[in-house]
Amino acid sequence: MAILDVCELTYTLPENEDALLKNISFSLSQGEFVLLSGESGSGKSTLLKCLNGVIPHFWLGTISGEVRLNGHSVQAFSPVELIARIGTVWQDVDAQVLHLTVEDELVFGMENLGVPLAEMEERLQRLREIVQVDLDAVVEHLSGGQKQRLAIASVLATLPDVILLDEPLANLDIQSAARLLLFLKQLTRQGKTVVMAEHRLDLASSHVDRLLYLKDGELQRDWSDTQDIVAEDRRRRLSTMMPKKRQAKPAHPAIELEEASYRFGRDPVVRDLSLHVPQGQRVVILGENGSGKSTLMKILAGLCRGRRLSYGTFKLLGQPHSARDASFNRSRVGLVFQNPNHQLFMESVYQEVELAAGGPNRVDHFLELFGLTKLRDRHPLILSQGQKRLLATAAVAAAERPILLLDEPTIGQDYAHLHNLIHVIDRLNEKHNTTILTVTHDQQAAYALADRVLIMDSGQIVEEGEGDLVNTYFKRLVR
């Protein structure tokens, strides 16, 4: 008997005419590792919410069809009963991590399920290879990737029968992603069923048993041949054409930073770092989770200040940084955060872009540029994570600051949207001579966006070079 049965499932949000899910049917067996794929906004996250009972227990709307767990309707289980059987890792890890320290977060679920202390200790030891930070580390001081690993481990610690993961590889470096995939594969051999919604097929395709492909809320393909899955990933990657490389031109300095350090408590996150970037250059910053990449971006945007920050020189566009004037950085630098939920405030997609664009013609221009025209009247918070990221990038880009900082802009993007995003970033660079710094774990995007590559480790820039360094770096990680 299947552990999960989905029978003619259709779901529509309140006051919406178009269904988000349309007549979806499939079954999952015990021990299967299933990859859920599809374009941004195709319904992957909504489907996961139906599988774990969030829909209809917490989300309103019209639902028909049925999801059955071990032969019983998910609607018949209470939320408490479902939590013990189905574990879910959401896209927004900040909304899922609750406790002060890593250990408190990991044991919280086990304590609520009454796991004996000896077994709890044993599970903690097994999960160390995923978390890779000290158990007494403060959660607030973790990087986005480290938080992602923690959220995943805290769900795996409860050993539910079914494990649902929504973009779990999004913030992870290659080595952390590989470790997670191997761990999940081990769990399926022990009889756990894993369903993972993911765009990074190049990492996941060779590990899974099956691929379900959604498009516009419909289940279009169901592959169970691993070779077909790998071939499909290769076809999509090759069809995503990347811009040609450009020769660097002489330019005035956009960023001058020397001997910069920033610390959380006693621990330095950035240490004696120096960075010089000429106007118009596209710089890609690579490095493992926790290496200080996002902190560097926040320093440049003026968000890291006070006694924790020290530096010898800090100039933007030739002007000395003013620690007392918050508008100094804001008028020169636009930052797209790693988590788009931290910078979406308005009631519609249109209003979000309008806040920075200034006029209706410019709003329409940027909506079209980022492929958001059809979503103009939607509330930002009901968009998929990939769509939210596009919107946050569009809203920041519309302000046309001379320096644009992008922290993991490719998360949640399918190949078509990734290609368009890279094209848009290049247009901004060429048309306005915008200086662009991009943090990413995506090899394809990194190679396409790099005139220059910086590699960070332990809060310092340890290596730099031209675009070809991207492929060298990722080959080293794979080895």
ABEGO torsion letter per residue (X at the ends): XBABBBBGBBBBBBGBABBABBGBBBBBBBGBBBBBBEBBGAGAAAAAAAAAGAOAAABBEBBBEBBBBGGBBAAABBAAAAAAABBBBBABAAAABABABAAAAAAAAAAAAGBBAAAAAAAAAAAAAAAGBBAABBAAABBAAAAAAAAAAAAAAAGBABBBBBGAAAABBAAAAAAAAAAAAAAAAAGBBBBBBBABAAAAAAABABBBBBBGGBBABBBABAAAAAAAAAAAAAABBBBBBBBBBBBBBABBBBGBBBBBEABBABBGBBBBBBBGBBBBBBEBBGAGAAAAAAAAAGABBEAABBBABBBBGGBBBBAABAAAAAAABBBBBABAAAABABABAAAAAAAAAGBAAAAAAAAAAAGAAAAAABBAAABBAAAAAAAAAAAAAAAGBABBBBBGAABGBBAAAAAAAAAAAAAAAAAAGBBBBBBBABAAAAAAABABBBBBBGGBBABBBBAAAAAAAAAAAAX
